[in-house]
Amino acid sequence: MLRQFFAYYRPHRRLFLLDFGCAVLSGLLELGFPVAVKAFVDVLLPQANWPLIGLATAGLLAAYVANAGLMAVVTYWGHMLGINIETEMRARAFAHVQRLSFSFFDANKTGHLVGRLTKDLEEIGEVAHHGPEDLFIAVMTFLGAFALMFAINAELALLTCLVLPMSVFVTLRYGTRMTNNWRALFGRVGGFNVRIEENVGGIRVVQAFANEAHERRLFATDNARYRTTKLEAYRLMAAGMSLNYLGMRLTQMLVLVVGAYFVLRGELTPGGFVGFLLLVGVSFRPVEKINSVIETYPKGIAGFRRYLDLLATEPDVADRPGARPAPALRGDIRYEGVAFAYGTNRPVLRGVDLSIRAGETVAFVGPSGAGKTTILSLLPRFYDVTAGRITVDETDIRDLTLASLRGQIGIVQQDVFLFGGTMRENIAYGRLGASDADILEAARRARLDGVIEALPKGLDTEIGERGVRLSGGQKQRLAIARIFLKNPPILILDEATSALDTETERAIQASLAELAQGRTTLVIAHRLATIRDADRIVVVEDGRVAEEGRHADLIRGDGAYARLHRAQLADGAA
């Protein structure tokens, strides 16, 4: 894991060396101060040479100014190093998420994914800056301080060595427990994000059912769990810091008493005594630095593990080795013995055989859960078949690259997703970089031009998050305009008008009829009246094709379609 972590430093070697070099120089200057004080007390004071004292003071001041400059470089450029690594990781994680299959998003909550791309990576950035640098400086300062202690008085240095390991033990013991605690805390943050996102996204449902109090109770539970976990982290931190502080003060008291004894016996100079006391403080500073690293390290390592887990998740659907870009497709589609199951669950589709000619409009009907949407989701490879194969223009779709295949399939769904932004940006999503003339033509063909003209800023009108400022019919027209702009040879309409009122549905159907001209069109419909004129109707029951044919032929056949038709007629009459 550490090897993987340090690999992110390679593109930023110069920045790392600048930060690291300045930190080392700063640490050496810190070690030099107790030595300077020793010389000041033992050499300069007995001589009473004020010009020399003034010169030494000026030298110390210059060293401190230089150290201040070094610390400024370490603080700014060091954090730049951490932010650069954090930014690179976030870009890599986001790009990886774009590759993941629908099955991954089916199994993971959005709030947890948002946490992985934000909070986790912020903590990694802090560790990237402070981790290696602080650990190295701590070890260097620690060893340097003890080397100087032994040079001043070996017996006193050995005595200090006996006490210090207890502080190191306390630091390591509490550090391990804090690592586990911060991993749990990140899980709480993910749960937090999920709760907030669901509440804000579903606020209309919450208020419609007057369930604000219920939501507050759910949030209070998550809030309390987060508080408990974080307080445990601070309890461990407080115990570790307090014990470390106590250890340092006890060591200083011991040195104070024993050092005074050595001074009185003439075995230690007054300057050496003062310098040794200062070195004890310097030697404990690395322990404090390690404590600080241990505070950030568990967060960063916990975040990095979650980051690696995310990157290790392979998409279920990916380009085969040797997959080639799809040529311009005509739209001849064949399902040959297709079977499919979500994960290890029971099969959703079994032995689906279907042939669709280019330019044909085929409607899929059947009860809920029969497998209609699954059949059409397999065509753009949102999921891969578990048996059999699907071909387009006699080519197995798995032999085509995903991007080139999906680039020639247009999808209009019942639940239209719109991005927060303008009308222009949402229509242009169908073909990025499209001209205004093309966008306006697509809007006109989708019967959206009248809506745009009535808006205060036309195409530049903000539509709100998920198009909240548009009606259901306007959202559907916008989605259809996207497909007109994309102009794909294959079109999938998944209950695109079932949530609309009759008048709006009739207007949308006119747009869809124009959209379907000259394309292979696959339609899932709930209301059978909307697909009477389809070239063919396929009835799906229990994961199989029960029957297929034209509307009139299926009615005469008195099979599954005829039963559905009679049921809808009866509902209409009622």
C-alpha positions as CSV (number, residue, x, y, z in Angstrom):
1,M,0.0,0.0,0.0
2,L,2.8,2.4,0.9
3,R,4.5,1.7,-2.5
4,Q,1.3,2.6,-4.2
5,F,1.0,5.8,-2.2
6,F,4.6,6.9,-2.9
7,A,4.1,6.3,-6.6
8,Y,2.0,9.5,-6.6
9,Y,5.1,11.6,-5.7
10,R,6.9,10.8,-9.0
11,P,5.3,13.5,-11.1
12,H,6.0,16.0,-8.4
13,R,9.6,15.1,-7.6
14,R,11.0,18.7,-7.8
15,L,8.3,20.1,-5.5
16,F,8.9,17.2,-3.1
17,L,12.6,17.8,-3.0
18,L,12.1,21.6,-2.5
19,D,9.7,21.0,0.4
20,F,11.7,18.1,1.9
21,G,15.1,20.0,1.6
22,C,13.7,23.1,3.2
23,A,12.2,21.0,6.0
24,V,15.5,19.3,6.7
25,L,17.4,22.6,6.8
26,S,14.8,24.0,9.1
27,G,15.2,21.0,11.4
28,L,19.0,21.4,11.5
29,L,18.7,25.0,12.4
30,E,16.4,24.0,15.3
31,L,19.1,21.6,16.5
32,G,21.7,24.3,16.3
33,F,19.9,26.7,18.8
34,P,20.7,24.7,22.0
35,V,24.3,24.4,20.9
36,A,24.5,28.1,20.3
37,V,23.0,28.8,23.8
38,K,25.6,26.5,25.4
39,A,28.4,28.4,23.7
40,F,26.8,31.7,24.6
41,V,26.7,30.8,28.3
42,D,30.0,29.0,28.6
43,V,32.2,31.1,26.2
44,L,30.8,34.5,25.6
45,L,29.4,35.5,29.0
46,P,32.6,34.7,30.9
47,Q,34.6,36.9,28.4
48,A,32.1,39.9,28.9
49,N,32.9,40.8,25.3
50,W,29.9,42.8,24.2
51,P,30.9,43.3,20.5
52,L,31.3,39.5,20.2
53,I,28.0,39.0,22.0
54,G,26.3,41.4,19.6
55,L,27.8,39.7,16.6
56,A,26.7,36.3,17.9
57,T,23.2,37.7,18.5
58,A,23.1,39.0,14.9
59,G,24.1,35.6,13.7
60,L,21.3,33.9,15.6
61,L,18.8,36.5,14.3
62,A,19.9,35.8,10.8
63,A,19.5,32.1,11.4
64,Y,16.0,32.6,12.7
65,V,15.0,34.8,9.7
66,A,16.3,32.1,7.4
67,N,14.4,29.5,9.3
68,A,11.2,31.6,9.1
69,G,11.7,31.7,5.3
70,L,12.3,27.9,5.2
71,M,9.1,27.4,7.2
72,A,7.1,29.6,4.8
73,V,8.3,27.5,1.9
74,V,7.5,24.2,3.7
75,T,4.0,25.5,4.6
76,Y,3.0,26.9,1.2
77,W,4.8,24.6,-1.3
78,G,4.4,21.6,0.9
79,H,0.7,22.0,0.9
80,M,0.8,22.6,-2.8
81,L,2.4,19.2,-3.1
82,G,-0.4,17.6,-1.0
83,I,-3.1,19.4,-3.1
84,N,-1.5,18.4,-6.4
85,I,-1.5,14.7,-5.3
86,E,-5.1,15.1,-3.9
87,T,-6.2,16.6,-7.2
88,E,-4.6,13.9,-9.3
89,M,-6.2,11.2,-7.1
90,R,-9.6,12.8,-7.4
91,A,-9.3,13.1,-11.2
92,R,-8.3,9.4,-11.4
93,A,-11.1,8.3,-9.0
94,F,-13.7,10.3,-11.0
95,A,-12.5,8.9,-14.3
96,H,-12.7,5.4,-12.8
97,V,-16.2,6.0,-11.6
98,Q,-17.2,6.9,-15.1
99,R,-16.1,3.5,-16.3
100,L,-18.0,1.5,-13.7
101,S,-21.0,-0.5,-14.7
102,F,-24.6,-0.1,-13.7
103,S,-24.3,-3.0,-11.3
104,F,-21.8,-1.0,-9.2
105,F,-24.2,1.9,-8.8
106,D,-27.0,-0.5,-8.1
107,A,-25.1,-1.7,-5.0
108,N,-23.6,1.6,-3.7
109,K,-25.2,4.7,-2.4
110,T,-24.5,8.0,-3.9
111,G,-23.6,9.7,-0.6
112,H,-20.9,7.1,0.1
113,L,-19.4,7.7,-3.4
114,V,-19.4,11.5,-2.8
115,G,-17.6,11.0,0.5
116,R,-14.9,8.9,-1.3
117,L,-14.3,11.6,-3.8
118,T,-14.3,14.5,-1.4
119,K,-13.6,14.0,2.4
120,D,-11.4,10.9,1.9
121,L,-9.2,12.6,-0.6
122,E,-8.8,15.8,1.5
123,E,-7.3,13.7,4.3
124,I,-5.0,11.9,1.9
125,G,-3.7,15.3,0.7
126,E,-2.8,16.3,4.3
127,V,-0.9,13.0,4.7
128,A,0.8,13.4,1.3
129,H,2.2,16.7,2.6
130,H,2.9,16.0,6.2
131,G,3.5,12.2,6.3
132,P,6.9,11.4,4.8
133,E,8.3,14.9,5.6
134,D,7.2,14.9,9.3
135,L,8.3,11.4,9.9
136,F,11.8,11.9,8.4
137,I,12.3,15.3,10.2
138,A,11.1,13.7,13.5
139,V,13.6,10.8,13.2
140,M,16.4,13.2,12.1
141,T,15.7,15.6,14.9
142,F,15.3,12.8,17.5
143,L,18.7,11.2,16.6
144,G,20.4,14.6,16.2
145,A,19.2,15.8,19.6
146,F,20.5,12.6,21.3
147,A,23.8,12.8,19.5
148,L,24.3,16.3,20.9
149,M,23.1,15.2,24.4
150,F,25.7,12.4,24.4
151,A,28.3,15.0,23.3
152,I,27.4,17.2,26.3
153,N,27.1,14.5,29.0
154,A,26.8,10.8,28.2
155,E,25.5,9.8,31.7
156,L,22.6,12.3,31.6
157,A,21.8,11.3,28.0
158,L,21.6,7.6,29.0
159,L,19.2,8.5,31.8
160,T,17.0,10.4,29.4
161,C,17.0,7.3,27.1
162,L,15.5,5.2,29.8
163,V,12.5,7.5,30.2
164,L,11.7,8.4,26.6
165,P,10.6,4.9,25.3
166,M,7.5,5.1,27.5
167,S,6.3,8.2,25.6
168,V,7.0,6.5,22.2
169,F,5.1,3.4,23.4
170,V,2.1,5.6,24.4
171,T,2.2,7.4,21.0
172,L,2.2,4.1,19.0
173,R,-0.4,2.4,21.1
174,Y,-3.0,5.2,20.8
175,G,-2.1,5.8,17.1
176,T,-3.2,2.2,16.1
177,R,-6.5,2.7,17.9
178,M,-7.1,6.0,16.2
179,T,-6.5,4.5,12.8
180,N,-9.4,2.0,13.4
181,N,-11.5,4.8,14.8
182,W,-11.0,7.1,11.8
183,R,-11.9,4.3,9.4
184,A,-15.2,3.9,11.3
185,L,-15.7,7.7,11.2
186,F,-15.4,7.8,7.4
187,G,-18.1,5.2,7.2
188,R,-20.3,7.5,9.4
189,V,-19.6,10.4,7.0
190,G,-20.7,8.3,4.1
191,G,-24.0,7.4,5.9
192,F,-24.4,11.1,6.7
193,N,-24.0,12.1,3.1
194,V,-26.6,9.5,2.1
195,R,-29.1,10.7,4.6
196,I,-28.7,14.4,3.6
197,E,-28.8,13.7,-0.1
198,E,-31.9,11.6,0.1
199,N,-33.7,14.1,2.3
200,V,-32.8,17.1,0.1
201,G,-33.5,15.2,-3.1
202,G,-36.8,13.9,-1.8
203,I,-37.9,17.0,0.1
204,R,-41.1,17.3,-1.9
205,V,-42.1,13.7,-0.9
206,V,-41.1,14.4,2.7
207,Q,-43.3,17.5,2.9
208,A,-46.1,16.0,0.9
209,F,-46.4,13.2,3.5
210,A,-45.7,15.6,6.4
211,N,-42.9,13.4,7.5
212,E,-40.5,16.1,8.6
213,A,-40.4,14.9,12.2
214,H,-39.7,11.3,11.0
215,E,-36.8,12.6,8.9
216,R,-35.4,14.6,11.8
217,R,-35.4,11.5,14.0
218,L,-33.5,9.5,11.3
219,F,-31.0,12.3,10.9
220,A,-30.7,12.6,14.7
221,T,-29.8,8.9,14.9
222,D,-27.0,9.3,12.2
223,N,-25.9,12.5,13.8
224,A,-25.6,10.9,17.2
225,R,-23.6,8.0,15.8
226,Y,-21.2,10.3,14.1
227,R,-20.8,12.4,17.3
228,T,-20.1,9.2,19.4
229,T,-17.5,8.0,17.0
230,K,-15.8,11.4,16.7
231,L,-15.8,11.9,20.5
232,E,-14.1,8.5,20.8
233,A,-11.4,9.8,18.4
234,Y,-10.9,12.9,20.5
235,R,-10.9,10.9,23.7
236,L,-8.0,8.8,22.3
237,M,-6.3,11.9,21.1
238,A,-6.6,13.6,24.5
239,A,-5.3,10.6,26.4
240,G,-2.3,10.3,24.0
241,M,-1.4,14.0,24.1
242,S,-1.8,14.3,27.9
243,L,0.4,11.2,28.6
244,N,3.0,12.5,26.1
245,Y,3.0,15.9,27.8
246,L,3.3,14.4,31.2
247,G,6.2,12.2,30.0
248,M,8.1,15.2,28.6
249,R,7.7,17.2,31.8
250,L,8.8,14.3,34.0
251,T,11.9,13.9,31.9
252,Q,12.7,17.6,32.1
253,M,12.3,17.4,35.9
254,L,14.6,14.4,36.1
255,V,17.2,16.2,33.9
256,L,16.8,19.3,36.1
257,V,17.6,17.5,39.3
258,V,20.3,15.2,38.0
259,G,21.8,17.9,35.8
260,A,22.0,20.2,38.8
261,Y,23.9,17.5,40.7
262,F,26.4,17.2,37.9
263,V,26.9,21.0,37.7
264,L,27.5,21.2,41.5
265,R,30.1,18.4,41.1
266,G,31.7,20.2,38.3
267,E,31.0,17.4,35.7
268,L,28.7,19.7,33.7
269,T,29.1,23.3,32.7
270,P,26.2,25.8,33.3
271,G,26.0,26.3,29.5
272,G,26.0,22.6,29.0
273,F,23.2,22.2,31.6
274,V,21.0,24.9,29.9
275,G,21.7,23.4,26.4
276,F,20.9,19.9,27.6
277,L,17.5,21.1,29.0
278,L,16.8,22.7,25.7
279,L,17.8,19.5,23.8
280,V,15.3,17.5,26.0
281,G,12.6,19.8,24.6
282,V,13.9,19.4,21.1
283,S,14.0,15.6,21.5
284,F,10.3,15.6,22.6
285,R,9.3,17.8,19.6
286,P,9.6,14.8,17.2
287,V,7.3,12.8,19.5
288,E,4.8,15.7,19.3
289,K,5.3,15.8,15.5
290,I,4.7,12.0,15.4
291,N,1.6,12.6,17.5
292,S,0.5,15.1,14.9
293,V,1.2,12.7,12.1
294,I,-0.7,10.0,14.0
295,E,-3.7,12.4,14.1
296,T,-3.7,12.9,10.4
297,Y,-2.1,9.5,9.3
298,P,-5.1,7.4,10.4
299,K,-7.5,9.6,8.5
300,G,-5.3,9.6,5.4
301,I,-4.6,5.9,5.4
302,A,-8.2,5.0,6.0
303,G,-9.1,7.3,3.1
304,F,-6.4,5.9,0.9
305,R,-7.5,2.3,1.6
306,R,-11.1,3.3,0.6
307,Y,-9.6,5.0,-2.5
308,L,-7.6,1.9,-3.5
309,D,-10.8,-0.3,-2.9
310,L,-12.6,2.0,-5.4
311,L,-9.9,1.8,-8.0
312,A,-9.7,-2.0,-7.5
313,T,-13.3,-2.3,-8.4
314,E,-13.4,-3.5,-12.0
315,P,-16.3,-2.7,-14.2
316,D,-18.5,-5.7,-15.1
317,V,-18.9,-4.4,-18.6
318,A,-15.8,-3.3,-20.4
319,D,-14.3,-3.4,-23.9
320,R,-13.1,-6.8,-24.9
321,P,-9.4,-7.1,-26.0
322,G,-9.4,-6.3,-29.7
323,A,-12.8,-4.6,-29.6
324,R,-13.1,-2.2,-32.6
325,P,-15.0,1.1,-33.1
326,A,-18.5,0.5,-34.6
327,P,-19.0,1.7,-38.1
328,A,-22.1,3.6,-39.1
329,L,-24.8,1.2,-38.0
330,R,-27.9,0.3,-40.0
331,G,-29.8,-1.1,-37.0
332,D,-30.4,-4.8,-37.7
333,I,-30.6,-6.4,-34.2
334,R,-30.7,-10.0,-33.2
335,Y,-31.0,-11.6,-29.7
336,E,-29.8,-15.2,-29.9
337,G,-30.6,-17.4,-26.9
338,V,-30.1,-14.5,-24.5
339,A,-30.2,-15.2,-20.7
340,F,-29.5,-12.8,-17.9
341,A,-29.5,-12.6,-14.1
342,Y,-28.6,-9.7,-11.8
343,G,-25.7,-11.0,-9.8
344,T,-26.3,-14.4,-8.3
345,N,-30.1,-13.9,-8.2
346,R,-32.5,-16.1,-10.2
347,P,-32.5,-15.5,-14.0
348,V,-34.5,-12.5,-15.2
349,L,-34.3,-13.6,-18.9
350,R,-34.2,-17.1,-20.3
351,G,-33.7,-18.0,-23.9
352,V,-34.7,-14.8,-25.6
353,D,-34.6,-15.1,-29.4
354,L,-35.6,-12.0,-31.4
355,S,-34.8,-10.5,-34.8
356,I,-35.4,-6.8,-35.5
357,R,-34.9,-5.4,-39.0
358,A,-33.3,-2.0,-39.6
359,G,-35.9,0.8,-39.5
360,E,-38.5,-1.4,-37.8
361,T,-40.5,-0.1,-34.8
362,V,-40.9,-2.9,-32.3
363,A,-43.0,-2.4,-29.1
364,F,-42.4,-4.5,-25.9
365,V,-45.4,-5.1,-23.6
366,G,-46.0,-7.3,-20.6
367,P,-46.6,-7.3,-16.8
368,S,-44.2,-5.4,-14.5
369,G,-41.1,-7.4,-13.8
370,A,-41.4,-9.5,-16.9
371,G,-38.0,-8.4,-18.2
372,K,-38.9,-5.7,-20.8
373,T,-36.5,-3.0,-19.6
374,T,-33.8,-5.6,-19.0
375,I,-34.0,-6.8,-22.6
376,L,-33.4,-3.2,-23.9
377,S,-30.7,-2.5,-21.2
378,L,-28.6,-5.3,-22.7
379,L,-28.5,-3.7,-26.1
380,P,-26.3,-0.6,-25.1
381,R,-24.4,-3.0,-22.8
382,F,-25.5,-1.4,-19.5
383,Y,-25.3,-5.1,-18.4
384,D,-23.8,-8.0,-20.2
385,V,-25.7,-11.2,-21.1
386,T,-24.9,-14.2,-19.0
387,A,-25.6,-16.6,-22.0
388,G,-26.3,-16.2,-25.7
389,R,-25.4,-13.1,-27.6
390,I,-26.8,-9.9,-29.1
391,T,-25.7,-8.7,-32.6
392,V,-26.1,-5.4,-34.4
393,D,-25.6,-5.6,-38.2
394,E,-24.4,-9.2,-37.7
395,T,-21.6,-8.1,-35.3
396,D,-21.6,-9.3,-31.6
397,I,-22.0,-6.0,-29.6
398,R,-19.1,-7.2,-27.3
399,D,-16.8,-6.9,-30.3
400,L,-17.5,-3.2,-30.5
401,T,-16.1,-0.5,-28.2
402,L,-18.6,0.7,-25.6
403,A,-18.3,4.3,-26.6
404,S,-18.9,3.7,-30.3
405,L,-21.9,1.4,-29.6
406,R,-23.6,3.7,-27.2
407,G,-22.8,6.7,-29.4
408,Q,-25.2,5.2,-32.0
409,I,-28.1,4.4,-29.5
410,G,-30.5,7.1,-28.3
411,I,-32.5,6.5,-25.1
412,V,-35.6,8.4,-23.8
413,Q,-36.9,7.2,-20.4
414,Q,-39.9,7.8,-18.3
415,D,-37.7,9.4,-15.5
416,V,-35.8,12.1,-17.4
417,F,-32.6,13.2,-15.8
418,L,-31.6,16.8,-16.5
419,F,-28.5,18.6,-15.3
420,G,-28.6,21.8,-13.3
421,G,-27.8,24.4,-15.9
422,T,-29.4,26.1,-18.9
423,M,-31.8,24.7,-21.6
424,R,-28.9,25.1,-24.1
425,E,-26.5,23.0,-22.0
426,N,-29.0,20.2,-21.5
427,I,-30.0,20.0,-25.2
428,A,-26.4,20.2,-26.3
429,Y,-25.6,17.2,-24.1
430,G,-26.9,15.1,-27.0
431,R,-24.0,16.2,-29.1
432,L,-21.3,18.3,-27.3
433,G,-20.1,21.2,-29.3
434,A,-23.3,21.5,-31.4
435,S,-24.0,24.9,-33.0
436,D,-26.9,27.1,-31.8
437,A,-28.6,26.5,-35.2
438,D,-28.5,22.7,-34.6
439,I,-29.7,23.1,-31.0
440,L,-32.7,25.3,-32.1
441,E,-33.5,22.9,-34.9
442,A,-33.6,20.0,-32.5
443,A,-35.8,22.0,-30.1
444,R,-38.2,22.8,-32.9
445,R,-38.5,19.2,-34.0
446,A,-39.2,18.2,-30.4
447,R,-42.0,20.9,-30.2
448,L,-39.9,22.8,-27.6
449,D,-39.4,26.0,-29.6
450,G,-42.6,27.6,-28.2
451,V,-41.5,26.9,-24.7
452,I,-38.0,28.4,-25.3
453,E,-39.5,31.5,-26.8
454,A,-41.7,32.0,-23.7
455,L,-38.8,31.7,-21.3
456,P,-37.2,35.0,-20.1
457,K,-33.7,34.2,-21.3
458,G,-34.6,31.6,-24.0
459,L,-32.0,28.9,-24.3
460,D,-29.9,30.5,-21.6
461,T,-32.7,30.1,-19.0
462,E,-31.6,28.1,-15.9
463,I,-33.8,25.1,-15.4
464,G,-32.9,24.3,-11.8
465,E,-31.6,21.1,-10.3
466,R,-32.9,18.1,-12.3
467,G,-35.1,20.5,-14.3
468,V,-37.3,21.4,-11.3
469,R,-38.5,24.6,-13.0
470,L,-39.9,22.6,-16.0
471,S,-43.2,20.6,-16.3
472,G,-43.2,16.9,-16.9
473,G,-44.0,17.4,-20.6
474,Q,-41.3,20.1,-21.0
475,K,-38.7,17.7,-19.5
476,Q,-39.7,15.0,-22.0
477,R,-39.5,17.4,-24.9
478,L,-36.1,18.4,-23.8
479,A,-35.0,14.8,-23.6
480,I,-36.4,14.2,-27.1
481,A,-34.5,17.3,-28.4
482,R,-31.3,15.7,-27.1
483,I,-31.9,12.6,-29.2
484,F,-32.8,14.7,-32.3
485,L,-29.4,16.4,-31.8
486,K,-27.6,13.1,-31.3
487,N,-29.4,11.6,-34.4
488,P,-28.7,7.9,-33.6
489,P,-29.7,5.0,-35.9
490,I,-31.2,3.0,-33.0
491,L,-33.7,4.5,-30.6
492,I,-35.0,3.1,-27.2
493,L,-38.2,4.6,-25.7
494,D,-38.7,3.2,-22.2
495,E,-42.2,4.2,-21.2
496,A,-41.4,7.7,-22.3
497,T,-44.9,9.1,-21.9
498,S,-46.5,6.9,-19.3
499,A,-46.3,9.6,-16.5
500,L,-47.9,12.3,-18.6
501,D,-51.5,13.4,-18.9
502,T,-53.4,12.5,-22.1
503,E,-53.1,15.8,-23.9
504,T,-49.4,16.2,-23.2
505,E,-48.9,12.5,-24.1
506,R,-50.5,13.0,-27.5
507,A,-48.2,16.0,-28.2
508,I,-45.1,14.0,-27.1
509,Q,-46.2,11.0,-29.2
510,A,-46.2,13.3,-32.3
511,S,-42.6,14.3,-31.5
512,L,-41.6,10.7,-30.9
513,A,-43.3,9.6,-34.2
514,E,-41.1,12.1,-36.1
515,L,-38.1,11.0,-34.1
516,A,-38.6,7.3,-34.9
517,Q,-38.7,7.9,-38.7
518,G,-35.9,6.1,-40.4
519,R,-34.6,4.5,-37.2
520,T,-34.7,1.1,-35.6
521,T,-37.0,1.9,-32.7
522,L,-37.6,-0.2,-29.6
523,V,-40.5,0.9,-27.4
524,I,-41.6,-0.2,-24.0
525,A,-45.2,0.8,-23.4
526,H,-47.7,0.5,-20.6
527,R,-50.7,1.8,-22.5
528,L,-51.3,-0.4,-25.4
529,A,-53.2,2.3,-27.3
530,T,-49.9,4.1,-27.9
531,I,-48.3,1.2,-29.8
532,R,-51.1,0.0,-32.0
533,D,-49.3,1.2,-35.1
534,A,-46.0,-0.5,-34.3
535,D,-44.5,-2.7,-37.0
536,R,-44.4,-5.5,-34.4
537,I,-45.4,-6.0,-30.8
538,V,-43.4,-8.4,-28.6
539,V,-45.1,-9.8,-25.5
540,V,-42.7,-10.6,-22.6
541,E,-43.8,-12.9,-19.8
542,D,-41.6,-14.3,-17.1
543,G,-38.3,-13.5,-18.9
544,R,-39.4,-15.0,-22.2
545,V,-40.9,-13.9,-25.5
546,A,-44.5,-15.2,-25.1
547,E,-45.7,-14.1,-28.6
548,E,-45.0,-11.4,-31.2
549,G,-46.9,-10.0,-34.2
550,R,-49.0,-6.9,-35.3
551,H,-51.7,-5.6,-33.1
552,A,-54.6,-7.0,-35.1
553,D,-53.0,-10.4,-35.5
554,L,-52.3,-10.7,-31.8
555,I,-55.9,-9.7,-30.9
556,R,-57.2,-12.4,-33.2
557,G,-54.7,-14.9,-31.6
558,D,-56.5,-14.5,-28.2
559,G,-53.2,-15.0,-26.3
560,A,-51.3,-13.0,-23.7
561,Y,-51.6,-9.7,-25.7
562,A,-55.3,-10.1,-26.2
563,R,-55.7,-10.7,-22.4
564,L,-53.7,-7.5,-21.6
565,H,-55.8,-5.6,-24.2
566,R,-59.1,-6.7,-22.7
567,A,-57.9,-5.9,-19.2
568,Q,-57.0,-2.3,-20.3
569,L,-60.3,-1.9,-22.1
570,A,-62.2,-3.0,-18.9
571,D,-60.1,-0.6,-16.8
572,G,-61.0,2.2,-19.3
573,A,-64.7,1.4,-19.2
574,A,-64.6,1.3,-15.4
